[in-house]
Each structure stands twice: as C-alpha cells, then as structure tokens.
C-alpha cells in the first residue's frame, strides 16, 4: 500500500470525523460561554466598607445634654485634655447631643473628636471606632501638639489648621473626611464652632 493510494469507504470516515470534531468544538465553546456568563452575572457581594480596626488607645467620652442656643464647652465638660492645654468652644443648636471623645494614642498627640449622633445604618457608623462611639460620627477633631509635633504635622499631606498656640502648645483642627448624610448641616457649621476657640487661662 502506498501513501497516496485511495482506500474505499475512507471518504465517509473523514467526513464523519469532521462532524464529530465540529460537534466537540461547539460543546467546548458552549461550556466556556456558560462558565463565563455564570461567573460575571453573579451579583457583587464584596464589602467595600471600612473594616473595624482595634487599637489600644485610651479613650474618654463626654456627652452633651444642652438644649440652649449656645453652649460653651470648656475643659471641665469637654473631658478633653488637662489644665495645661485647656481650651473652650461654643456649640449652637445644631449640636444638640454632641459628644467629645478623647484619644490618647501612643505617639502622644492628644486628639478630641467632636461627634454627633447619626441615624445612618451604614456599619461604619453603627459600630464604635477609635474616633467615635456606635451610632455616632466624628465631625471634626481638635488636636494638641508640642511645637516640635506641630512643625512635623505641617509636612503631612492632610495637615491640620492652626486654631491657636502659646509657648508650650499648638491647637489644630481638621474636619472629617467622610460623614453620614444626616450630619451635613453640622459638618457645614463646624467652622463656626472652631471660630469660637479660646485657650483657657
């Protein structure tokens, strides 16, 4: 038998083999298409919310129950800091129910977070964090710096804004990067509260 010799019935076998290969290819392509469609049509269940980070910071919280038009919060009712770096702020009607949360981190910059109750159901606000209690959100923060710490803070990307200083301390404030929608009025009013800042005698 030679290589180019024609065999009887071989033409039917070649055609049958082509049909089988075509059906196999269609099944493979269909299975791949089904797999891709099933993979990309599933709803995205990724949780993009911030994760709760447990820190070993010491925190103190004080709650305001004032219903007057203006309340002056001093170091005694702020529960933030000590007499060496005491200050006062005046809070208007929009700030009913505010809390001050003091955090004393390991790196020694005292930070007082001014927080407000929120009705948001987002887990970021329904769970407690370093800067706020559960169902509260931090609107702005006041930090107390030594002169050296203040100089270093001015090199950071999110540097605080100076509120005042004396020979021993600088006070700086920064607004929260994110807040729940129901606190937009107090967020906008934060600059008015900060404008009342006074260093306690």
Buried (B, 14 or more C-beta within 10 A) or exposed (E): EEEEEEEEEEEEEEEEEEEEEEEEEEEEEEEEEEEEEEEEEEEEEEEEEEEEEEEEEEBBBBBBEBEEEEBEBEBEBBBBBEEEBBBBBBBBEBBBEBBBBBBBBEEEBBBBBBBBBBEBEBEBBEBBBBBBBEBBBBBBBBBBBBEEBBEEBEEEEEEBEBBEBEEEBBBBBBBBEEBBEBBEEBBEBBEBBBEBBBBBE
